[in-house]
Amino acid sequence: MTRHMGQANGGMFPKLPRLESRALKYGYSNARVKAMKGLLLNSSFLNEMIRVGTVEGMVELLQKTGYKNDFAPVAAVNYSGSQLIEFAASRNFARTVQKVLTFTPKEDRPLVRALLVKWDLTNLKTLMHAKRLKRSYEEVKPYLFPVGGLTEDDFVRIMKADGNDVYREIRRTKLGAQMLSTSTASFSRQMWDAFSSALRSLNTILQMETIIDAYMYLFMDKALSEMGDKELSRIRAILKKEIDAKNILIIERLKRYGTDRNKIKGSLIRGGTLGDVLIDKLIDAKDIPAVVTLVRPKFSKLSPKDNLQLASLEIALEKSLAAQKTLAFHQAVLSIGVIVGFLLLKEEEINNLRKIAKAKEFGIAESEVREMLVVV
């Protein structure tokens, strides 16, 4: 009897050290992150911001939250309207990231920083759009999120550069070095050459964005795959679905311009789960309802309010992805996945603030704004 119990226990005890080790490693950081998740702006607060008549009213409400220290006096002088919300959101996200990094286990910090490359590349797209529209650095600054490898000095140098100098300035950054090394390993040399060519001619903005997005997801997927964490496999799946969503929208937008089939395929981001057969069906689809029918198996509970509108499809895809991010966060236990999942949810909060502020400036009805939001 005793020997039997010992043998039985012997089969269970080897698992305990690993569980205890994960508890010691992630217990504190996961508890901190879950507490921070509870401070995310909830649906009732978002509704209150929608109801106030002006962006200034939004600012007053946000100053009663964790955003109160993000409205620097200098920002109030230099920016107004949605730009002020953009500036505060950028500062808040940067502060949140730095705070999370302080209690992320040391060996996992490189992973979090690798995922922040997404914001580096998003910043790069923003800079290229600003240059194309001949905007100044001060005009674009509120829309930049200095949380990755690109510094504010990098932003300024890239904005000041002309022609070939843009390419050289990006190459000399930490991000540029990463892109070049990654393209050598995982992309053809032609891909890097296409990117540098797109930088030199800002008229090929769609090609440049597609290549940047391809790098973005390559970086993140590579970092996640090297960790081998079960919860991170869920995050990887979500990132692939993000690629799918972007590709679905790229197809629909290019179809509206009568773009050639091969050019549509050449504009798609690599790394998603849409197969060639499904891509062909999407290109041939006659309307949005047909598209929804084709992609619904990949996006749970996908139900656009108005199947005839591309905008409603985009919002429905965003909401489906947000539901998956929320599920991934709550399913993760004693893992780096809890930390990564929280950052994904924080991104949605930032996006909601930007949508509400822009909607007020364009006079969009409250009911329409509510439909646009992705509440996590």
Secondary structure, 3 states (H helix, E strand, C coil): CHHHHHHHHHHHCCHHHHHHHHHHHHHHHHHHHHHHHCCCCCHHHHHHHHHCCCHHHHHHHHCCCCCHHHCCHHHHHHCCCHHHHHHHHHHHHHHHHHHHHHHCCHHHHHHHHHHCHHHHHHHHHHHHHHHHCCCCHHHHHHHCCCCCCCCHHHHHHHHHCCCHHHHHHHHCCHHHHHHHHHHHHHCCHHHHHHHHHHHHCCCCHHHHHHHHHHHHHHHHHHHHHHHCCHHHHHHHHHHHHHHHHHHHHHHHHHHHCCCCHHHHHHCCCCCCCCCHHHHHHHHHCCCHHHHHHHHHHHCCCCCCCCCCCHHHHHHHHHHHHHHHHHHHHHHCCCCHHHHHHHHHHHHHHHHHHHHHHHHHHCCCCHHHHHHHCCCC
